[in-house]
Amino acid sequence: MTRIAIMSDVHGNHEALKAVLADLDRQGADEVYCLGDMIGYGPRPQECADLLRERGVKCTMGNHEQGLINIIYLRGFNQPAADVLRRTREMITEETYQWLVSRPKAIVEHGCRFVHGLPPDSITEYLWKYRDEMPGVFARYGEDVCFVGHTHDLARFTSRRGEVHRFPLPEGDVELASDRRHLVNIGSVGQPRDGDNRAKYGLFDLDARILTMRFISYDIKKTADLIMAQGFHRGFADRLW
C-alpha cells in the first residue's frame, strides 16, 4: 500500500500545521505534498517553512509565495493581505525567501498532478471561476487525478466521456474510481473557508484509490492571538473561527 498526503494553504498557521503533521504521523504516509500558500495571513511564516522543509514536504508555489517576488505580483492582493506579505518578508530569512520563491508551479508524480490554482500550472486562477467550463479544465491536463488548493474550500469533480459532475468532499473516505478522472479541491490547513474551522488534509491510497479526508482540531485561539499581536488585520484572526 502506498499512501500520499496532500495539504494546501497553511498560511503561516503553525499550530494548525503541527496538528496536521501529528495526525499524519499517526496515520502514516509515504510522501507529503503541499499545494502552496505556506505563508500569508498567518503569524508564523518562518516556523511553517522550517517545519515543511524539515519534514521533506514537496511544495508547489502559491500566489502568496509569488507575491513575495516583486511589486507587480504584490499588486494583485488587497491591502491587508499585501501588508502581511510585506511583513512576512521581514520575518523570514533570506534562505527561506529563496526557497519559497523557487517552488515549482506544478508537480506531477504517482500519476497525479499537484497545483495551487488551476491545472495545468496556474498559481493565481481560482477553480470556482470555471464552474461552467469544467470539461475544458479537465482537457488542460492528462493525469487521472489532480489536486488543487487556493480556494480554501472542499469539492470533488469527476469527468467521464465529457460529462463532469461535482460532489461535496466530506470528512472520511471516498473512492476515486479508475473509470473516470478526478479533480480534488483539497481545502486549507491554516484558514479553512468551508464552514468547518478544523484544519483539512487528505490521504490518498494509490493502490485502493481511496481518498481519506482528515479534519483536525487545533489551538485556534493561540493563532488568532498571535495574529493580533503581530498587528495584522483583525479579519485574518476572525476568519479562523
Rosetta blueprint (number, residue, H / E / L):
1 M L
2 T L
3 R E
4 I E
5 A E
6 I E
7 M E
8 S L
9 D L
10 V L
11 H L
12 G L
13 N L
14 H H
15 E H
16 A H
17 L H
18 K H
19 A H
20 V H
21 L H
22 A H
23 D H
24 L H
25 D H
26 R H
27 Q H
28 G L
29 A L
30 D L
31 E E
32 V E
33 Y E
34 C E
35 L L
36 G L
37 D L
38 M L
39 I L
40 G L
41 Y L
42 G L
43 P L
44 R L
45 P H
46 Q H
47 E H
48 C H
49 A H
50 D H
51 L H
52 L H
53 R H
54 E H
55 R L
56 G L
57 V L
58 K E
59 C E
60 T L
61 M L
62 G L
63 N H
64 H H
65 E H
66 Q H
67 G H
68 L L
69 I L
70 N L
71 I H
72 I H
73 Y H
74 L H
75 R L
76 G L
77 F L
78 N L
79 Q H
80 P H
81 A H
82 A H
83 D H
84 V H
85 L H
86 R H
87 R H
88 T H
89 R H
90 E H
91 M H
92 I L
93 T L
94 E H
95 E H
96 T H
97 Y H
98 Q H
99 W H
100 L H
101 V L
102 S L
103 R L
104 P L
105 K L
106 A E
107 I E
108 V E
109 E E
110 H L
111 G L
112 C E
113 R E
114 F E
115 V E
116 H L
117 G L
118 L E
119 P L
120 P L
121 D L
122 S E
123 I L
124 T L
125 E L
126 Y L
127 L H
128 W H
129 K H
130 Y H
131 R L
132 D L
133 E L
134 M H
135 P H
136 G H
137 V H
138 F H
139 A L
140 R L
141 Y L
142 G L
143 E L
144 D L
145 V E
146 C E
147 F E
148 V E
149 G L
150 H L
151 T L
152 H L
153 D L
154 L E
155 A E
156 R E
157 F E
158 T E
159 S E
160 R E
161 R L
162 G L
163 E E
164 V E
165 H E
166 R E
167 F E
168 P L
169 L L
170 P L
171 E L
172 G E
173 D E
174 V E
175 E E
176 L L
177 A L
178 S L
179 D L
180 R L
181 R E
182 H E
183 L E
184 V E
185 N E
186 I E
187 G L
188 S L
189 V L
190 G L
191 Q L
192 P L
193 R L
194 D L
195 G L
196 D L
197 N L
198 R L
199 A E
200 K E
201 Y E
202 G E
203 L E
204 F E
205 D E
206 L L
207 D L
208 A L
209 R L
210 I E
211 L E
212 T E
213 M E
214 R E
215 F E
216 I E
217 S L
218 Y L
219 D L
220 I H
221 K H
222 K H
223 T H
224 A H
225 D H
226 L H
227 I H
228 M H
229 A H
230 Q L
231 G L
232 F L
233 H L
234 R H
235 G H
236 F H
237 A H
238 D H
239 R L
240 L L
241 W L
